[in-house]
Amino acid sequence: MTDVTSAKSARRPHHWRHDLIELAALFTAVVVADTIAKTVVKGAEGPYMLVFSAIALIATAAFHTWWARRHSHAPPTGDPGGSGTHPLPPSASGTAPDGEPAAAPAETVLWRMRTTVRDTPGSLAALCTTLAREGVDILTLQTHPLADGTVDEFLLRAPAALQANRLGREIAAAGGSGTWIERADAHDLVDTPTRLLGLATRTALDAAELPLALRQLLGRCTIHSLPAVSLTGRPTGETAPVEGVLEDTVMRLRDPNGGVITIERPYLPFTPSEFARARALVELDARLGPRIPRSQDVLTLPEGNEITVRRADQRDVAAARAMHDRCSTRTLGLRYHGPVGDADRYLNHLLSPRYGRTLAVQTTSGRLVALGHLLWDGDETEVALMVEDDWQRRGIGSELLGRLVAMAVEAGCESVYAVTQSSNTGMVAAMRALNLPLDYQIEEGTLVITARLGAARAQNRRRPGTYQQAER
């Protein structure tokens, strides 16, 4: 604080005129006082003169005090430190120096850029100089050390007129290689530690969040969970060491439920830092064990019966098998598109939080009467429904489908698709009731209906305006 005060005092101009006036006033006061003193001593009207002088002195002092306060409280001109505020430039007040309205500030956009530079002094400075020359502001910077270089990851605010390919060429000329540039949004302004804590919290609350958390952590990538045992009970041979494996654009991590989680990101190699973060999330999931949110909603059907909608997991396998036993062959065939005798084999997979989210509908007696699945299928997302025969045509399927689509939107999915038969009019009607753009594909009696969730939702997972200069 002392340094700031001294700096402010040093910037104040020296008011020499004010000092000269006060010095003249002092000499004048001495002369007047000497004259009055001689008059009082020698003249008969001395007492009157003394009183008059006192009144004049008081009036002068009052005027001086008023004048000093008025000027000392006035905002200083051109002095940024005097009153703690900075003077506005002509453009800040909305008026240009020639009296014309000031031009509006230039439009900017956010970019995320990653590039590799040599680990030598001055490499980062060269990149920063290039960015400054293009009018680009660096908001955040992360460095990922490698054996033969450093991967620098930037969050940039750039002029809207600056194209990604031009910026890529300038970065390449400044020594950057393997440059990747993509559009960012306001969510990317969150600093990395805060974002990691948020992803860890989501994973801790819900085991189904792990694939989504990994995708948000690593950006645009494809995630596959490969089980250690097939649906028929045979070992698949899919294993990974405890510490995981990192191979350029692919990392393989041991799935806490058995099997392997494979993450692929074409053309953009994973760094050791990213691998360590992903492995930490998977380890957190393994330590916490099976878990899903236990919230539930009680709904009343048109005929007055109450049902409960809640999340389900592998602890509901026995209740789901009992529902299968009560369902007709036609209902099981419309759902599983194969031999109905194999339906029970799918339940462990479908109810696993690793492969998606499941909603269950149960009656007041606790009996399971419907299941709805939102399944992660690599880059795509599938929705599937099954309602027990006696509970069909009551709006349960539409209710489940609407909730599953809402989950997909929250997860940042671009679209969801349903696989059914062209004769399944109930599923077709439920998809149409979503009031979303639908695409239909029919092949040998199998109908695939895809609902597109909108461009705004798609930005959470894949954003337009991507520039790539990858080394292959």
C-alpha positions in Angstrom: 0.0 0.0 0.0 2.9 2.4 0.7 4.4 1.8 -2.7 1.0 2.5 -4.3 0.6 5.7 -2.4 4.0 6.9 -3.2 3.4 6.2 -6.9 0.2 8.1 -6.8 1.9 11.1 -5.1 4.7 11.0 -7.6 2.2 11.2 -10.5 0.5 14.3 -9.2 1.5 17.5 -10.9 3.2 20.2 -8.7 0.8 23.2 -8.4 3.5 26.0 -8.4 0.9 28.6 -9.1 -1.0 27.7 -5.9 2.2 27.9 -3.9 3.1 31.4 -5.3 -0.4 32.7 -4.5 -0.2 31.5 -0.9 3.3 33.0 -0.5 2.0 36.4 -1.8 -1.0 36.2 0.5 1.4 35.6 3.5 3.4 38.7 2.7 0.3 40.8 2.2 -1.0 39.6 5.6 2.2 40.6 7.3 2.0 44.1 5.8 -1.6 44.6 6.7 -1.0 43.4 10.2 1.9 45.8 10.7 -0.2 48.8 9.3 -3.1 47.9 11.6 -0.9 47.6 14.6 0.6 51.1 14.0 -2.9 52.6 13.5 -4.2 51.0 16.7 -1.3 52.4 18.7 -1.3 55.9 17.2 -4.9 56.7 16.1 -8.0 57.4 18.0 -10.1 55.1 15.8 -7.8 52.1 16.5 -10.4 49.9 18.2 -12.8 50.3 15.3 -10.2 49.4 12.8 -9.2 46.3 14.9 -12.8 45.0 14.9 -13.2 45.6 11.1 -10.0 43.8 10.4 -11.1 40.8 12.5 -14.4 40.6 10.5 -12.5 40.8 7.2 -10.1 38.1 8.4 -12.9 35.7 9.3 -14.6 36.3 6.0 -11.5 35.7 4.1 -10.7 32.5 6.0 -14.2 31.2 5.3 -14.0 31.9 1.6 -10.6 30.2 1.4 -11.9 27.1 3.2 -14.9 26.9 0.8 -12.7 27.3 -2.2 -10.1 24.7 -1.1 -12.8 22.1 -0.4 -14.5 22.6 -3.7 -11.3 22.1 -5.7 -9.8 19.3 -3.6 -13.0 17.2 -4.0 -13.2 17.7 -7.8 -12.2 14.6 -9.8 -8.7 15.1 -11.1 -8.2 15.4 -14.8 -5.9 12.9 -16.4 -4.8 11.5 -13.0 -5.5 7.8 -12.8 -4.3 7.5 -9.2 -5.8 10.6 -7.6 -9.3 9.3 -7.1 -8.8 5.6 -7.6 -10.5 5.6 -11.0 -9.1 5.6 -14.5 -10.0 8.3 -17.0 -12.1 7.0 -19.9 -10.6 7.2 -23.3 -12.7 9.1 -25.9 -14.1 5.8 -27.3 -15.2 4.6 -23.8 -17.7 7.4 -23.5 -19.4 6.5 -26.7 -17.9 9.4 -28.7 -14.9 9.5 -30.9 -12.3 12.4 -30.7 -14.0 14.1 -33.6 -17.4 13.9 -31.9 -18.7 11.0 -33.9 -20.1 7.8 -32.2 -17.4 5.3 -31.4 -17.2 2.0 -33.3 -18.6 -1.1 -31.5 -16.0 -3.6 -30.2 -14.9 -6.3 -32.6 -16.7 -9.6 -32.3 -14.7 -12.5 -30.8 -15.0 -16.3 -30.6 -13.5 -19.0 -28.4 -11.1 -21.6 -29.7 -9.4 -24.6 -28.1 -6.0 -25.2 -29.6 -3.5 -27.9 -29.0 0.0 -28.0 -30.6 3.3 -29.7 -30.0 6.5 -27.7 -29.7 10.2 -28.5 -29.1 11.2 -28.5 -25.5 13.7 -25.6 -26.0 13.8 -22.1 -24.6 11.8 -19.6 -26.6 9.4 -22.1 -28.3 6.4 -21.1 -26.2 7.4 -17.4 -26.6 7.3 -17.8 -30.4 3.8 -19.1 -30.3 2.6 -16.4 -27.9 4.1 -13.7 -30.2 2.3 -15.2 -33.2 -1.0 -15.2 -31.3 -0.5 -11.6 -30.2 0.2 -10.5 -33.8 -3.1 -12.0 -34.8 -5.0 -10.2 -32.1 -5.6 -13.5 -30.1 -5.9 -13.4 -26.3 -4.7 -16.4 -24.3 -7.2 -17.2 -21.6 -5.7 -20.5 -20.3 -2.7 -22.6 -21.0 -1.8 -26.2 -20.0 1.4 -27.9 -20.8 1.8 -31.7 -21.2 5.5 -32.7 -21.2 6.5 -35.5 -23.6 9.8 -37.3 -24.1 10.7 -35.3 -27.1 8.7 -32.1 -26.8 5.8 -30.4 -25.1 2.1 -30.4 -25.9 0.6 -26.9 -25.2 -3.1 -26.7 -24.9 -4.6 -23.2 -25.2 -8.0 -21.6 -24.7 -8.1 -18.6 -26.9 -10.3 -15.6 -27.5 -9.8 -14.6 -31.2 -11.3 -12.1 -33.6 -14.3 -13.7 -35.3 -12.8 -12.9 -38.7 -9.7 -15.1 -38.0 -10.2 -18.4 -39.7 -8.9 -21.6 -38.1 -6.9 -22.7 -41.1 -5.0 -19.4 -41.2 -4.3 -19.6 -37.4 -3.0 -23.2 -38.0 -0.6 -22.0 -40.7 0.7 -19.2 -38.5 1.2 -21.7 -35.6 3.1 -24.1 -37.9 5.3 -21.2 -39.1 6.1 -20.5 -35.4 7.2 -24.0 -34.8 4.0 -25.8 -33.8 3.3 -29.3 -35.1 0.3 -31.7 -34.9 -1.9 -28.7 -34.4 -5.6 -29.2 -33.5 -8.0 -26.3 -33.3 -11.7 -26.5 -32.5 -14.4 -24.2 -31.4 -15.0 -23.8 -27.7 -17.8 -22.3 -25.6 -18.3 -20.7 -22.2 -18.2 -24.0 -20.4 -14.5 -24.3 -21.4 -13.7 -21.3 -19.3 -13.8 -23.4 -16.2 -10.3 -24.1 -15.0 -9.0 -27.7 -15.2 -8.9 -28.5 -11.5 -12.5 -27.4 -11.1 -13.6 -29.4 -14.1 -11.9 -32.5 -12.9 -13.5 -32.2 -9.5 -16.9 -31.9 -11.1 -16.3 -35.0 -13.2 -15.2 -36.9 -10.2 -18.3 -35.9 -8.3 -20.6 -37.0 -11.1 -18.8 -40.3 -11.3 -19.0 -40.8 -7.5 -22.8 -40.3 -7.5 -23.6 -42.5 -10.5 -21.6 -45.4 -12.0 -23.3 -44.8 -15.3 -21.5 -41.4 -15.5 -18.0 -42.9 -16.0 -18.1 -43.1 -19.9 -19.6 -39.6 -20.1 -17.0 -38.2 -17.7 -14.2 -39.8 -19.7 -15.6 -38.3 -22.9 -15.9 -34.8 -21.4 -12.4 -35.2 -19.9 -10.7 -36.3 -23.2 -12.8 -34.4 -25.7 -14.0 -36.0 -28.9 -13.3 -39.7 -28.6 -15.0 -43.1 -28.9 -15.4 -45.3 -25.8 -16.1 -49.0 -25.9 -16.7 -51.2 -22.8 -15.8 -54.8 -23.7 -16.9 -57.4 -21.2 -14.6 -60.2 -20.0 -17.5 -62.7 -20.4 -19.8 -62.9 -23.4 -23.6 -63.1 -23.1 -23.3 -66.9 -23.5 -21.0 -67.1 -20.6 -17.7 -67.6 -22.5 -14.5 -65.6 -21.8 -13.9 -63.0 -24.5 -10.2 -62.7 -23.8 -10.5 -59.0 -23.3 -8.1 -58.0 -20.5 -5.9 -55.1 -19.6 -3.1 -54.7 -17.0 -4.0 -52.9 -13.7 -2.0 -49.9 -14.7 -3.6 -49.7 -18.2 -2.0 -49.3 -21.6 -1.3 -46.1 -23.6 -0.6 -46.5 -27.3 -0.6 -43.2 -29.1 -4.3 -42.5 -30.0 -5.6 -45.5 -28.0 -5.7 -46.1 -24.3 -7.0 -49.3 -22.6 -8.0 -49.3 -19.0 -9.2 -52.2 -16.8 -13.0 -52.1 -16.3 -13.9 -52.4 -12.6 -16.7 -54.7 -13.6 -14.4 -56.9 -15.6 -13.2 -56.5 -19.2 -11.6 -53.5 -20.8 -12.6 -49.9 -21.4 -11.1 -48.8 -24.8 -10.8 -45.1 -25.6 -9.9 -44.0 -29.1 -9.2 -40.5 -30.4 -8.1 -40.5 -34.1 -5.3 -38.2 -35.2 -4.8 -36.7 -31.7 -2.5 -38.7 -29.5 -3.2 -38.9 -25.8 -0.7 -37.4 -23.5 0.6 -39.0 -20.3 -1.3 -36.4 -18.2 -4.6 -37.3 -19.9 -3.9 -41.0 -19.4 -3.2 -40.4 -15.7 -6.4 -38.4 -15.3 -8.5 -41.1 -17.1 -7.0 -43.8 -15.0 -7.7 -41.9 -11.8 -11.4 -41.6 -12.7 -11.6 -45.4 -13.4 -9.9 -46.2 -10.2 -12.4 -43.9 -8.3 -15.3 -45.8 -9.9 -13.7 -49.2 -8.9 -13.2 -48.2 -5.3 -16.8 -46.9 -4.9 -18.4 -50.1 -6.4 -22.0 -50.4 -7.8 -24.1 -47.3 -7.2 -27.0 -45.4 -8.8 -29.1 -42.4 -7.6 -32.0 -43.7 -5.4 -34.4 -40.9 -6.3 -37.9 -42.0 -7.6 -41.0 -40.4 -8.9 -44.6 -41.6 -8.1 -47.0 -41.1 -11.0 -50.8 -41.7 -11.4 -52.0 -43.3 -14.5 -55.3 -42.2 -16.2 -57.2 -45.0 -14.7 -56.0 -44.0 -11.2 -53.3 -46.6 -10.5 -50.0 -45.3 -9.1 -46.6 -46.4 -10.4 -43.1 -45.6 -9.4 -40.3 -44.7 -11.9 -36.8 -45.2 -10.6 -33.3 -46.1 -11.7 -32.4 -49.8 -11.9 -29.2 -51.8 -12.0 -28.0 -55.4 -11.7 -29.6 -55.8 -8.3 -33.0 -55.8 -10.2 -32.0 -58.8 -12.4 -34.3 -61.2 -10.5 -37.3 -58.9 -10.7 -36.6 -58.4 -14.5 -36.5 -62.1 -15.1 -39.9 -62.5 -13.3 -41.3 -59.8 -15.6 -40.0 -61.8 -18.6 -41.8 -64.9 -17.4 -45.1 -62.9 -17.4 -44.6 -61.4 -20.9 -45.9 -62.9 -24.0 -43.7 -64.4 -26.7 -44.7 -61.5 -29.1 -43.6 -58.8 -26.5 -40.3 -60.5 -25.9 -39.7 -60.9 -29.7 -40.4 -57.2 -30.4 -37.9 -56.2 -27.7 -35.0 -58.6 -28.3 -35.3 -59.4 -32.0 -34.2 -63.0 -31.6 -35.0 -66.2 -29.8 -37.1 -65.4 -26.7 -35.3 -68.1 -24.8 -32.1 -66.0 -24.8 -33.9 -62.9 -23.3 -32.7 -63.5 -19.8 -29.0 -63.6 -20.9 -29.1 -59.9 -21.9 -30.3 -58.6 -18.5 -26.9 -58.5 -16.7 -25.5 -56.5 -19.6 -28.6 -54.2 -20.0 -28.8 -53.5 -16.3 -25.1 -52.7 -15.9 -24.4 -49.0 -15.3 -21.3 -49.4 -17.4 -23.3 -49.7 -20.6 -25.9 -47.0 -20.0 -28.8 -46.1 -17.8 -32.0 -48.1 -17.0 -35.3 -46.9 -15.7 -37.7 -49.3 -14.1 -41.5 -49.0 -13.5 -42.9 -50.8 -10.5 -46.4 -51.0 -9.0 -47.4 -50.2 -5.4 -46.8 -53.9 -4.6 -43.2 -53.6 -5.8 -43.6 -55.7 -8.9 -41.5 -54.7 -11.9 -43.8 -54.0 -15.0 -41.6 -52.1 -17.4 -38.0 -51.3 -18.3 -36.4 -48.5 -20.4 -32.8 -48.5 -21.4 -30.5 -45.7 -22.6 -27.4 -47.6 -24.0 -24.1 -46.1 -24.9 -23.1 -47.6 -28.3 -19.8 -46.0 -29.1 -20.5 -42.7 -30.6 -24.2 -43.4 -30.8 -27.0 -43.9 -28.2 -29.8 -46.5 -28.3 -33.2 -46.4 -26.5 -35.1 -49.5 -25.9 -38.4 -50.2 -24.1 -40.3 -53.2 -22.8 -43.7 -53.0 -21.0 -45.5 -56.1 -19.6 -48.5 -57.1 -21.6 -51.1 -56.2 -18.9 -49.7 -52.7 -18.6 -49.4 -51.7 -22.2 -51.5 -49.0 -23.8 -51.5 -46.9 -20.6 -48.8 -44.3 -21.5 -46.0 -46.0 -19.6 -43.9 -46.5 -22.7 -44.2 -42.9 -23.7 -43.4 -41.7 -20.2 -40.2 -43.8 -20.1 -39.1 -42.8 -23.6 -39.5 -39.1 -22.7 -37.4 -39.5 -19.6 -34.7 -41.4 -21.5 -34.5 -38.8 -24.2 -34.2 -36.1 -21.5 -31.2 -38.1 -20.1 -29.6 -38.3 -23.6 -30.0 -34.5 -24.0 -28.4 -34.0 -20.5 -25.5 -36.3 -21.5 -24.9 -34.2 -24.7 -26.0 -36.9 -27.2 -26.6 -35.8 -30.8 -29.3 -38.3 -31.4 -30.9 -41.5 -30.1 -32.1 -44.5 -32.2 -34.6 -47.3 -31.5 -34.4 -50.7 -33.2 -37.8 -52.4 -33.6 -40.0 -54.1 -36.2 -42.2 -52.3 -38.6 -45.3 -53.9 -37.0 -44.5 -52.4 -33.6 -46.9 -49.5 -33.9 -46.7 -48.7 -30.2 -42.9 -47.9 -30.4 -43.4 -45.9 -33.7 -46.2 -43.8 -32.1 -44.0 -43.2 -29.0 -41.1 -41.9 -31.1 -43.4 -39.7 -33.1 -44.8 -38.2 -29.9 -41.4 -36.8 -29.0 -42.0 -34.0 -31.6 -38.4 -34.4 -32.8 -37.0 -34.8 -36.3 -37.1 -38.5 -37.1 -35.2 -40.6 -39.7 -36.5 -44.0 -40.7 -34.5 -46.9 -42.1 -36.1 -50.2 -42.9 -34.1 -53.4 -43.8 -35.6 -56.9 -44.0 -38.4 -56.0 -41.6 -36.3 -54.3 -39.1 -37.0 -50.6 -38.5 -34.5 -48.2 -37.1 -35.9 -44.8 -36.0 -33.4 -42.1 -35.2 -34.5 -38.9 -33.4 -32.2 -36.0 -33.9 -31.8 -33.9 -30.7 -30.9 -30.6 -32.2 -27.8 -28.6 -33.1 -27.7 -26.9 -29.7 -27.5 -30.3 -27.9 -24.9 -31.5 -30.3 -22.4 -28.8 -29.3 -21.8 -30.6 -26.0 -20.1 -33.5 -27.8 -19.0 -32.3 -31.3 -18.6 -28.7 -32.3 -18.4 -27.2 -35.8 -15.4 -25.3 -37.1 -12.7 -27.9 -36.4 -9.3 -27.4 -37.9 -6.9 -30.3 -38.0 -3.2 -30.4 -38.9 -2.3 -33.8 -37.7 0.9 -35.8 -38.4 0.1 -39.2 -39.7 
